[in-house]
Amino acid sequence: MLASLSRTRLATLPTELEPLPRLGEHLGIGLYIKRDDNTGLALGGNKARKLEFLLGDAQELGADVLITTGGPQSNHCRMTAAAAAKGGLGCHLVFSSAAITERQGNLFLGELLGATLHFAGTDEPQVVAGKMEEVAKDLRATGKRPYIIPLGGSNPIGAVGYIAGIEEISKQCVPMGIAFDYIVHASGSAGTQAGLLAGVKAYDLPISIIGISVSRPRERLAREVYELCQGTLLHAGIAREIVQSDIVVYDEYVGAGYGMPTEASRAALATFATMEGVIIDPVYTAKGAAGLIDLVVSRGVIPRGAKVLFWHTGGTPALFADPTVHWRAKS
């Protein structure tokens, strides 16, 4: 379905589809996990799927340096630096924060992977975009050919990676005899959710895609997912329609903001670790896990007995970014 699109292989695929029997029994659902924390590129994560198509497009256009942006502990930035290194391109990362001198977690890994780090001084989107354009202009002045990747790799080129992800899941489900009712995941810059939704539409699967926002208000994220899903289907040449009711977003688990853990995310982190031996990050995937647990246990949005896939989007280096932030939930 995506054979005509430029793609550079970066990820170790397919990633595992694993049952979580103890946690599933505890919640009263048939629970599985998609291990995109094991995509293999620079400690793994979901961005590898997007970057395969983004790097493919960049190389087809003759680019020799990648530019992207994210927060100081951005998994996307870390993996973009790795994709650039693997493809023989330069990399510049523009972080949406004040300058940080101490290198921990993903900041350390970005520099280790050879990226040049810049700090926009703010998370104001227009300022950050302006800084990326400034870096690109400076590079062009030296004869370079930069390729700008948006926050999270969330454009139609990147999001098609999750159409491929749905195709992968479909093939894995057949021999296992599984038909999922829901896919639940952490939703940030809209690309993963838009790609997953485009995928279930492309393959006519009766699966509800539930995005747990890690940063944005529901109205904004739902609008962005809707628009990006339409663009992704168009880019992939898939004649399918989506409606507003296809977009399911919950923003009750954001807490104080992006990159900041909540009591519920800390509890979910501990639950996945102690019940299934699965490590998730404290501020992104863990918010998705907190939402999953709450939607089953407290709210009944996901009914008991449902078949549910939790999509692990990676991000474990964030666990080692700030030793002053204790992960345990308060008793």
N, C-alpha and C positions, 0 to 999 in steps of 0.2 A: 504493500500500500504506500510505503514511503520510499520506494526504491529510486525514484527520480531525484530525491533531495540529496544535496552534498552532505557527507557524513564522514567523520574521522573517528575510528574506534578508539575509545579511551577506557571504557568500563569493562569489568569482568562480569559478563552476563551469560545466562540469567542469574539474578540474585535469588537466594533461597526463599521459598515459601514454606514457612514453618508453623505447625500448630502450637498454640499456647494452652495446653490442656488444664494446668492448675489454675491459671488466672481466668480462663474461660469458664471453668466450673464454678469458681468463686463468684463470677459475675452472672452466671446463668445463661451464657451465650456460647455459640461455637466460634471461638476466637483463633485467628491466624495472624501472622505478622509477615510482611514483605520486607526483606532485609536489605534495603538500599543503603544501609550503613556499610555494607560489604561490597560496594561497587569497585573497590580496589584502588582508585585514583587518590593518592595522597591522603590515606586513612579513610577514604570512602565518603559516601553521601549522595543525596539525590541529584545534585547539580551535574554529576558526570553524564547523566542522560541528556540533559539540555546542551551541555558543552560539546558533546559529540557532533551535534548539528551546527552549533555556533562556530566551533573551530573549523568544521568542514566548509562553512560559508566563508569564513575569514580567509582560509587558504585558497579557495576558489577565486576570491577577489584579489589575491596577491598581497594580502596584509602581512606585515612582518612584526607587528607588536599589538598586543591586546591591552585594552583599557577597560576597567570596570570599577564598580563602587559597591559599598556595603558598610555595615557597622564595624567597629573595631574587632569584633570576634566573628566576622562574616565567614561562614563556610563556603559561600559562593566565591568570595575573593581568594581564599586558600586554594580552592579547586581550579579556579581560572588560572592562577599562577602555575599550578601543576600541569594543566592542559597546555599552557604556553611553553613550559619547559619540555614537555613531551613532544610538542610539535616543532620545536626549534625557533619559537618566536620570543620576542621580549614581552615584558608585562609591566604595567603600571597600575597600581591600586590606589584609588581615591577613597579615603575613609570619611564617613560623615560624622566627624567628631573633632574636638580639639586635638592638638598634637599629643601623642603618647610616647614617652621615651622608653618605658619598660616593655620588653617584648615577651609576651606570654601567649600560650594557646595558639590561636590561628594567626595572630600578628607575627609571632616567632616563625611559624611555618611558612607564611607568605614570604618573609625575607629569606628564609632558608632555601626556598624554591627559586630564588633569584629575582623576585619582583622588586620594583622601586616603589616605596611607600610615600603617599601624599596624604595630607590631612586638610579637609575643607574648612575646618573650624566650626562647623555647624551641621545639623541634619536637615536644614532647609533645602528641599529638593531643587529649587532653581539655582541656589548657590553651588550645590554639589554638581549639578549638570554643567554649570558654567566652568567649574574647576576641571571637569573631565575634558571639556572643549579646549580649555587653555592648555592642558597637558598635550592634547592631540595637536594643537596648533604648533606648540614648541617642537614636537617630534617631527611634524611635516617640514618645519624649517631646517631640520638636519637631514632631510631626505628620507625619513622613515614613512611607512604606510600604515598608520594606526587603524584599528578596528575597535569601535566602541560597543561594549556589551552592556545592556541596561541592568539595573539592580536585579539581582536574583536570576539573571539570564531570562527574564520574563518578557519575552516577545514571541510572536508566532514561530520564529525560527527555532528558538529554544524549546517552546512548549510542545512541539511535535515529539520530543523525546518521550513524553508520557503517553502519547498515542502508541508508540512502540512498547511502552511499559504495559499497557493494557493488553496488547497482542501477546506479550510474554506471559502475563498472568493467565490469559485464556488457554494457552497451550499447557501451562502447568496444572490447571484445574481439571482438565479432562481425565488424565490417568488417576488423579486423586479423588475423583468423583465429588467435587465441591462446586457449589453454585452460590456465590456470595450475594447477600442482600444489601450490604453496605460496605463502602470503603471509607475509612476515617483517617484523616491526616492533618498535620499542622500546616496551616495556610498563611503565607507571608506576603509575597509580592505577586501572588495570583497565578504564576506560571504553572506550578505543579497541579493546582486544582483545575485550571483551564485545560491543561493537557489530559488529565484523567477524564474529565467530562467529555472532551472531544473524542477520547478513545472509546468510552462506553457508547457514545452516539455512533461512532464509526462502525463498531462491531455489533450494534443493536443489542446491547446487554442491559437487562433490567436491574441495574445496580444504582443505588443512590450514593452519590459522592458527597460526603460531609466534610467541609473544611472548618477546622478550628482555628480562628484567627489568633495569631501571636502578636499582633501589633495594631491592626487597622479596625476602625468601626465597621460594623456589619454592612451598612449601606454602601460605604465606599468600596470595600473588598468585593461585595457581590456585584457591583457595577463593573469593577475591573475584571473580574472573572468572566462575566457575560461578554464583555467587549473582546477580551483576549481569546476566549473560546471561539467566538465567531471568526476572528482573524486567523486563528490556528487551523480551523477546518478549511478556510479559504486557501491558506498557504499550502496545505497538504492536498488540495484538490478533492476534498471529500464533500459531497453534496448532502449534508445533513443540517437540520435546523435545531436550534435550542430555544427554549422559552425561559422567562424569568423564574418560573417555578422549578426549573432544573437546578438552580443555584441555591445551595443550602450552606449557610455560613452561620456560625455561632461566635460571638465576640465576648461572651461572659467570662472568658478565661485569660484575657490579656493581662489583667492586673495593672501594675503601675506603668507598664509600657514595654516596648521591645527590649529584649536582652535582660529583663529583670525577672527573676524567678518569683513564683507565688507559693503560698503554703500548699495549694493543691498540686502544683507542678513538682514540688519537692516530694510530696507524698506519692505521686505517681512514679517518680524516678525510683523511689525506694521499693514500691510495689513491684515494678517490672524486674528490678534487680533481685529481690529476695524470693519472689515466687517463680521466676522463669530464668534467672541468670542472664537477663538481657539488659545491656547498658544503654540508656538513652541520655540525651543532653538535658541540662536543667532548665533551659529557657525557651526552647523551640519545640522539639519533639515531645518533651515532657508536658508542655501545655496541651498539645494534641492528645496525649494519653490521659491527662486530667479531664479533658472534655469528653473523651470516650467513656471513661468510668462514670462520670456524672450523668451523661445522657442515658446510660443503662440503669444505674442504681437509684438515682434521685429523681430523674425527670421522666423516665419511661419512653423517651423519644425512640430509642432502640429497644424493641421488645425482647423479653426473655425468649430464648430459643433461636434468635436470629443468627444467621451466619455472617460474621463480621471480619473484615480484613483491616488490620491496622498497618498503615504504610510507614515504616521506619525510614525517616528521611535523613538520618545521620546526625553529625554534629558533635560527636563525643569530645573533640579537642577543647570545647568550651568548658568542660568539667575542670580543666587544669589552668584556666585563665586567671582566676582570682581566688587564691586560697583563703581569703578573708570572708568569702561568702559560704556559709555553712549550708549544706544541701538538705539536711534533715528537717522534716516537718516538726513543728512544735507539738509536744505531747499534751 
